Amino acid sequence: MSRFSRRDWLAHCTAGLAWSSTSWAGSQPPASRGTVPAGTVPAGTVPSGTDRAGAVAAQGADPARPPPPAAGEQEPGPGPGSQQIREISPRDAAELQQALLRAAGSGDTLRVATPRSLLLPLREDRVGRHAEISRHALLIPEGVRLDLNGSTLGLELRANGHGVRLSNDSAIRHGTIEIVASEGKGSQACWHSAVSVGAPYGDGGTPDQPGHFVRVAHWEAADLTIRQPFAAAGIQLMSAASWGALRRITIADSKQALLGVGMDWGSVGPVNSADEQLPLMRRLWERGEIQTTHPHDVLVEDLRVGRLGRQQDGNDAGLRCSACHRITVRRLHVVEAGVAVALFGGDLGYEFALPDQRDGAHRGYDLAGVSIDRATLFGIVLNGLADNVWRARERQLDTPRLDPTQPGLVEPRLRDVRLRGAGGKSQGVYAVSVTNGTFDDVEISGFETGIHPEDWVNGLTFERTRLRDNRHPIRVEGTRAPARGVEVRPG
């Protein structure tokens, strides 16, 4: 449902800004119930105004081989680009998108000349060699950096689609992105997220013809405020979103947002993760007809998440990762949420991943400077169990290649951690399927249970630990394979 009318949103955004009303020339009035505003894309249709030829040319690179920037593969974020800054003065969403498409591949930075507020409805563009349709409010094409220069983008999403969608070697910086309408959204957190990178489940194409956004590398979102009042993620990474950076991001308070930042594995081919489908998935894997893809080599730096009112389970987190590897976090603060950080093994783990991804499975989590003022469920969740694969094995439906329980998350490192709970049944650190995890310089207070490792934990060490005002400081448990190698040293 919509949160604001166009007039209300305009007044909301422009308070204190001096700019001409001609910036809204050509905008459409609100539609009555049952109609679609001009420029909005209903599911299954293609707007006649879409610049197909320009978009195809702009996105012609092979998605399976994203071009590395000159800076090299070891640097997250886009390459140095052309070092050219060009100012633009878009009057509406269409002018902004066309300016970006014309600059595709240039390496230029397009900077909005003076701060303004623009309302962006959904549109469609064709991308890549196979003219794949992408539905989004704004597409940042390959080789383009958009500097909003203090502007606000209001995303009017009245059908299923993406908000601002990043491509290989692209960036969006210095502004505010707000979802002002959300209708017809699918169940995935990426739909109607303010910023998305990668391909949703079901949009990954096939192994012979991967989707254009299956592998998106060297991207950045920086110096942004995200306002997400609806049941979607603030920022969502999917599939093999990699070598990217989120820097100095603020996720505003939200009563409904599913996540602050989410990272989830993706699919190529007809992947179905239901327990009963695992035997079929194995046959398709053996025939080379499916594979999973995984976010990796991502830097999150200076992320602030406000109060997230959705607090139903361990997925409702400031930062959530599912089946990822080599994720680095520096300075993450959450005001209030069900969970500060949740690291999961994912439904299928890396059971159907290609070797280049499987070799890094669940490795390389490195977090420093994590804090939450009020965690109502968990401070941090470490759960490396590939749960659907495990259940299928337990039910004798399938015999996996990889053990879904061990090693789980491999050597996650967390330091400078401050977790404050909300009492009740909350837990500071909860761990399942973890091997040789380490915490250093940790303060855990106000939880029902401070530290709670359970099944398939094989080595979990806490150094310089301060446990305060927790009803049960430490509980080491487990029913299938009780935790072992748990050491907690004060300091």
Rosetta blueprint (number, residue, H / E / L):
1 M L
2 S E
3 R L
4 F L
5 S L
6 R H
7 R H
8 D H
9 W H
10 L H
11 A H
12 H H
13 C H
14 T H
15 A L
16 G L
17 L L
18 A L
19 W L
20 S L
21 S H
22 T H
23 S H
24 W H
25 A L
26 G L
27 S L
28 Q L
29 P L
30 P L
31 A L
32 S L
33 R L
34 G L
35 T L
36 V L
37 P L
38 A L
39 G L
40 T L
41 V L
42 P L
43 A L
44 G L
45 T L
46 V L
47 P L
48 S L
49 G L
50 T L
51 D L
52 R H
53 A H
54 G H
55 A H
56 V H
57 A H
58 A H
59 Q L
60 G L
61 A L
62 D L
63 P L
64 A L
65 R L
66 P L
67 P L
68 P L
69 P L
70 A L
71 A L
72 G L
73 E L
74 Q L
75 E L
76 P L
77 G L
78 P L
79 G L
80 P L
81 G L
82 S L
83 Q L
84 Q L
85 I E
86 R E
87 E E
88 I E
89 S L
90 P L
91 R L
92 D L
93 A H
94 A H
95 E H
96 L H
97 Q H
98 Q H
99 A H
100 L H
101 L H
102 R H
103 A L
104 A L
105 G L
106 S L
107 G L
108 D L
109 T E
110 L E
111 R E
112 V E
113 A L
114 T L
115 P L
116 R L
117 S E
118 L E
119 L E
120 L E
121 P E
122 L L
123 R E
124 E E
125 D E
126 R E
127 V E
128 G L
129 R L
130 H L
131 A L
132 E E
133 I E
134 S E
135 R E
136 H E
137 A E
138 L E
139 L E
140 I E
141 P L
142 E L
143 G L
144 V L
145 R E
146 L E
147 D E
148 L E
149 N E
150 G E
151 S E
152 T E
153 L E
154 G E
155 L E
156 E E
157 L E
158 R L
159 A L
160 N L
161 G L
162 H E
163 G E
164 V E
165 R E
166 L E
167 S L
168 N L
169 D L
170 S E
171 A E
172 I E
173 R E
174 H E
175 G E
176 T E
177 I E
178 E E
179 I E
180 V E
181 A E
182 S E
183 E L
184 G L
185 K L
186 G L
187 S L
188 Q L
189 A L
190 C L
191 W L
192 H L
193 S L
194 A L
195 V E
196 S E
197 V E
198 G L
199 A L
200 P L
201 Y L
202 G L
203 D L
204 G L
205 G E
206 T L
207 P L
208 D L
209 Q L
210 P E
211 G L
212 H L
213 F L
214 V L
215 R E
216 V E
217 A E
218 H L
219 W E
220 E E
221 A E
222 A E
223 D E
224 L E
225 T E
226 I E
227 R E
228 Q L
229 P L
230 F L
231 A L
232 A L
233 A E
234 G E
235 I E
236 Q E
237 L E
238 M E
239 S L
240 A E
241 A E
242 S E
243 W E
244 G E
245 A E
246 L E
247 R E
248 R E
249 I E
250 T E
251 I E
252 A L
253 D L
254 S E
255 K L
256 Q L
257 A L
258 L L
259 L E
260 G E
261 V E
262 G E
263 M E
264 D E
265 W L
266 G E
267 S E
268 V E
269 G L
270 P L
271 V L
272 N L
273 S L
274 A L
275 D H
276 E H
277 Q H
278 L H
279 P H
280 L H
281 M H
282 R H
283 R H
284 L H
285 W H
286 E H
287 R L
288 G L
289 E L
290 I L
291 Q E
292 T E
293 T E
294 H L
295 P L
296 H E
297 D E
298 V E
299 L E
300 V E
301 E E
302 D E
303 L E
304 R E
305 V E
306 G E
307 R E
308 L E
309 G L
310 R L
311 Q L
312 Q L
313 D L
314 G L
315 N L
316 D L
317 A E
318 G E
319 L E
320 R E
321 C E
322 S E
323 A L
324 C L
325 H E
326 R E
327 I E
328 T E
329 V E
330 R E
331 R E
332 L E
333 H E
334 V E
335 V E
336 E E
337 A E
338 G E
339 V E
340 A E
341 V E
342 A E
343 L E
344 F E
345 G L
346 G L
347 D L
348 L L
349 G L
350 Y L
351 E L
352 F L
353 A E
354 L L
355 P H
356 D H
357 Q H
358 R H
359 D L
360 G L
361 A L
362 H L
363 R E
364 G L
365 Y L
366 D E
367 L E
368 A E
369 G E
370 V E
371 S E
372 I E
373 D E
374 R E
375 A E
376 T E
377 L E
378 F E
379 G E
380 I E
381 V E
382 L E
383 N E
384 G L
385 L L
386 A L
387 D H
388 N H
389 V H
390 W H
391 R H
392 A H
393 R H
394 E H
395 R L
396 Q L
397 L L
398 D L
399 T L
400 P L
401 R L
402 L L
403 D L
404 P L
405 T L
406 Q L
407 P L
408 G L
409 L E
410 V E
411 E L
412 P L
413 R E
414 L E
415 R E
416 D E
417 V E
418 R E
419 L E
420 R E
421 G E
422 A E
423 G E
424 G E
425 K E
426 S E
427 Q E
428 G E
429 V E
430 Y E
431 A E
432 V E
433 S L
434 V E
435 T E
436 N E
437 G E
438 T E
439 F E
440 D E
441 D E
442 V E
443 E E
444 I E
445 S E
446 G E
447 F E
448 E E
449 T E
450 G E
451 I E
452 H E
453 P E
454 E L
455 D L
456 W L
457 V E
458 N E
459 G E
460 L E
461 T E
462 F E
463 E E
464 R E
465 T E
466 R E
467 L E
468 R E
469 D L
470 N L
471 R L
472 H E
473 P E
474 I E
475 R L
476 V L
477 E L
478 G L
479 T L
480 R L
481 A L
482 P L
483 A L
484 R E
485 G E
486 V E
487 E E
488 V E
489 R E
490 P E
491 G L
